[in-house]
Amino acid sequence: MDKLTGLFELLEKNQSAASAAAAMTSAAAAILALLISVIAVLVALISAKQQRVHNILTVRPIPEITVGDFENSLRVKLRNHGSGPLLIKSFIATFHGNSRQSLIDCIPGHGDVHWTNFTEVIDGRALLPGKEIVLIELTAGPKETNFSIPRDLARLALSETEIVIQYSDIYDSTFSPYKKSLSWFGRNLE
C-alpha cells in the first residue's frame, strides 16, 4: 500500500510525467484496438470466402444418364443426382460419327415407331435436384405382338451412340463434360 501511495504522490508532484504516462497508455490502447479491428476484418474476409466456396459446393449438379433395357421396355433418362440445379448448355448424341441434338434423332426410322415418350432438344433447360428428363422411352402395348422388332432396332442404334453433355450450375461454374456410351444396349443383340 505504501508503494501505491508513493506513486500517487510522485504523480502529483510531477504532472508532466503523469500526462506522458496517460498519453502512452492511451496510445497503446488505440494501437491494440486497431490491431484487433484488423484481425476481425481478416477473419470476416476469410469466413466470407469459405462461405462462398461452401455455397458453391452445396449447389453442385451431378448428371447421370440412366438406362433401362427390358423385354417389354427400354428407356434412357438424364437425372440430376446433385444438390443444385443442372443447367444444360449443350446435349450432343453421336451416332456413326454424326452429332445430333437429341437422342431420338440417332435412331433410324424413329418416326415409324410409336414411342411412349421422347424429348427433342434440351439445350438451355434446367433440371432440378432429384429430377429427370426422359430422353427416350419405348414400352410394349398390351396387345402389341411385334414389339421385339422396334425394340431391337432401337437397341442396335443406341448401342452405337455416345452422349456428351456440357452443363453448369447457378454460379456458371465450368465442369468437365459428362460422357456416356450407350454400348450397354448391345449386350442382348445377336
Buried (B, 14 or more C-beta within 10 A) or exposed (E): EEEEEEEEEEBEEEEEEBEEEEEEEEEEEEEEEEEEEEEEEEEEEEEEEEEEEEEBEEBBBBBBBEBEBEEEBBBBBBBBEBBBBBBBBBBBBBBEEEEBEBBBBBBEEBEEBEBBBBBEEBEEEBBEBEEBBBBBBBBBEEEEEEBEEBBBBBBBBBBBBBBBBBBBBBEEBEBEEBEBBBEEBBEBEE
